[in-house]
Amino acid sequence: MKSLVLAVVLGTVCMAAEPQVILLWPHGAPGSEGKTAEETVRIAAPGGDHVVASVHKPSLTAYLPSKETATGAAVVIAPGGGHSELWMDHEGYNVAKWLSEHGVAGFVLKYRLAREKGSTYTVEGTSLSDMQRAIRLVRTRAAEWGVNPDRIGVAGFSAGGEVAALAATRYDAPVEAPADEIDRASAKPSFQALMYPAIPRDMKLSKDTPPAFLACGENDRQNIAQGLPELYLAMKKAGASAELHVYAGTGHGFGVRETNHGPSAAWIESFRVWLGTKGFLKP
């Protein structure tokens, strides 16, 4: 009998721990009218990543820390995939899970894909608007999720890094036709983490640019391995706060995997320490 009760309790705990999925626009995303194709998922090796495409209902998957460990910080996470698909595990769910276990709420963003075959979406229009809506959504529901509205940042990997970087530099323009009160909230991230990102052209940087954590591998493509240090210098010249990590012997797409080894495997702990240094982890 005791075993049965224990099993029921454990089952209940597991069910409660399941991450919540929230549609960014419950009644349909602007620009996706008439698009009824179902989302697709394939399993990719190595690591068995869930690779998603055909996204027409952008959403957030919320990984929330326990009330006892919550710091009030939150990160909206944009996985990469060349804007034609999304690698959801090592650049999304694994990151959010690790953060939530260390007191930081992680929200994994499924954003619409601009370079998928036949897509009518754009990076600077649709994908960016999905990220901005996600930031606004977390900010308006901050109290519900135990988040401080002044500690909501973005993190992006590869193509998702481009989306995150755009969100961190193009947050001033209001929504032309607000769908609801969410669209009236601020879309400015409190900080940004750009992981081996595709770097947008003509980034407008200033002392008001959200503080940045930048990381890539020295063996990445030249436009990243050389471009990210150049972005760091540009941020410093503009008066923005930034920290740069270039990991030896590392290429593109390391993310968070159980098989990671070497210096780059510790990037997420370095990111957590950086958040604390910047004051985002104060109780």
N, C-alpha and C positions, 0 to 999 in steps of 0.2 A: 504493500500500500504506500509506504514511504517512497519507494522507487517511482511509483506512478505519479505521486504528487510532485516529486523532484523533476520528472520528465516534463510534466505539464508546465511547471514554473520556468524551466529552461527554454521550453518551446515558446512560451509567452515572451520571455526576454529577447529571444532571437527575432521574433516577429516585430517587437517594438524597435529593435535596432535596425531594421530594414530602412535604407535611405528613401526619403520621400522624393517623388518626381512631380515637378510643378511646371505646368505650361506657362510660357511667358505671356501669351495672350489666350485665355481660356476660350474665347469666341472666334479664334482664328487670327493668324498673324497678318498684318497689313503687307500686301505684296504677294501673298500666297493664295489669294482667292482662286478657287477653281482647281487647285492642285490637289489631287486626291491619291496620288501614288503613295503606296505604303513605304515606310522606312525599311531599308535593307540592312542586314547584318551578316558579315562573314567573319570567320575565325582565322586569324593569320598567325603563321609561325615566323620567328620563334616566340615563345611565351604565351601563345594563345590569345592575343589581343582581340577584343571585339571591335571590328572596324565597321563603322556606320556610314551609310550614304542615304540619299533621297530624303533629306530632312526638310519637311514643310511645316512641322509643328515644333518650333524651337522650344527648348525646355531647360530646366535646371534640375539636377539631382543633388539633394542636400544631404551632406554628411555632417551632423551636428555633434559637438563634444558633449560630454556629460556636464551637468550644472556645476559639479564640484571642480572640474578642470577648465571650464570655459574662461577664456581671457577677454572675450568681447570682440576679438579680431575675426574677420571673415575674408575669404578669397574666392572670387569668381574665376574659375579655371577654364581656359579655352584650349582643348587638345588640337594637335596639328593633323596634317594629312593633305597638304598641298591645295587646300580649298576644294578638293574633289571628294574627300572622305574624312572621317574623324577616327583617330586611334584612341579609343575611349579608356583603355586600362592604364598603360604605363604613362600616359600624358593626361589622365583624367581621374578615374576612380581611385587608382593607387595613391595618387597625390592627395586627393581629398581625404581618403581614409587615414593616411599618415598624419595629416594636419589635424584632423578631428581627434585623433588619439593624443595629440599634443596641445589640445585646448583651443585650436583654431577651426572655425566653421569652414568647411569646403563645399563649394557649389559648382558642380561640373556642368558646363554649358554645352548643349547641342545647338550649334548655330547653323544657319542655312549656308549652302555651299555654292560659291560663285563660279567655280571652274569645273564642276561636274558636267558631263556631257549633256547638252541641251538646256543648261541652267539659264534662267533669266535674272538671276540674282547678281549683285555686285559686292565686292569686299567692302568698299568705302560707304556703300549705301546699306545693303541688307545685313551683311555680317556684323558690321559696326552697330547698326541699330539693334540687333539682337543682344550684343554685349551691353549696350547702354540700357536697354530695357531690363536686362538681368541685374545690373547695378542698382537701378531704380527700384526694382522689385525687392531685392534684399534690404535696401534702405527703408522702404515703407513697411516691411514686415520685421524690422530689426528687433523690436521688443518681443515679438512672438518667438523668434529664433535665438534670443539671448545674445544679440549682436549689438555692438556700439555703432551707431550710424556714421560716426567719424573715423571708423577703423575698417572700412570696406575697401579692399584692394582688388587688383586683377593680376592673374598670372596666365601667360600664354606660351605655348610650345610651337616652334617652327611657324607654320602658317597661323596658328592660334596666337603666336607672339606678335604677329603683325596686327591682328585684331585687338589685342591688349594694348599695344603701343598706340594705335589709333584712338582707343578709348581714353588713354592717358594724355592725349594732346588735342583732342577735338571734343571737348565736353561742354563748351559754352553755348552752342546753338540749341534753343528750345525746340521741342517737338512741334511741328507746324500744326498738326491737327490732333491734339491729345485725345486718346481713346478713353482715358479715365484719370483718376488722381495719381496713379503710379507714374504716368507720363509727365507729371508736373514736378516730380522730385528731382534732385540733383543727380546727374550722371557722372560727376567727377569722382574718380577713384582716389582713395587716400594714399595708395602706394601702388607700385607696379613691379612685377617680376617677369622679365623677358628672358626666356630660355631658348638659346640658339634660334632667335627669331628671324623671320623675313622682315627686314627693316623698311618701313614705309619711306617713300621719298618726301623730301621737303617737310620734315617734322618741325613744327613750330615749338621751340623749346624756350623756357624762361625760368626765372627763379620760382615761379608758381607751379612748374611741372612736378607732378607727384614724385616723391623719392623712388629711386629705381634700384632693383637688384638685378644684375645682368650676369648671365653665365652661358658659356659655350665650350666646346672642345677645340684644342689647337689644330686638330686634323679635320675640322669641318670645312665646308666650302669656303672659298676665299671671301665671298661677299658677306659671310657671317664671321669667320675667324678673324678677319681684318676689319670688317664693318662694325662689329660690336664694340671693339676698343675705340674706334673712331666715334661711335655714338656716345660712349662714356666721356670722351674728351669734349665733345660738343655739349653734353649736359653740364659738365663742370664749367665750361666757358660761359654758359648761359646762367650760371648761378644755381643750378639744380643739384640736389643731393643724389649721389649714385655710388654703388659698389660693384666692382667688376671681378669676375672669376673666369679665368681661361684655364681649362684643365688639360694637363699634359697627357699625351697618348690617347686622347678621346676624340671620337668623331661626332656625327649627328645623331640625335634621337635617343639619348640615353634615358631620359625621364626617370621614373621610379620602377625598377624591376628587382625581383629577388636575385637575379643573376648578375646584377651590377657589381663591379669591383673597381678598385683603384680610387683615385682622388675624387672623381665625379660622382661616385656612389654616395658621398657625404654632402652633396650640394643642398639637399633639402634641410638638413640640420643647420648648415650655414645660413640658409634662408631664415630659419626659425630664430637663430641667434641675431641675425640682422633685424628682424622684426622687433625683437626685444630691445636692441640697441636704439632703434628709432622710437621706442616708447609705445608700440602698438600692442604689447602683451601685458601691460599693467592691469591688475585685477580691477 
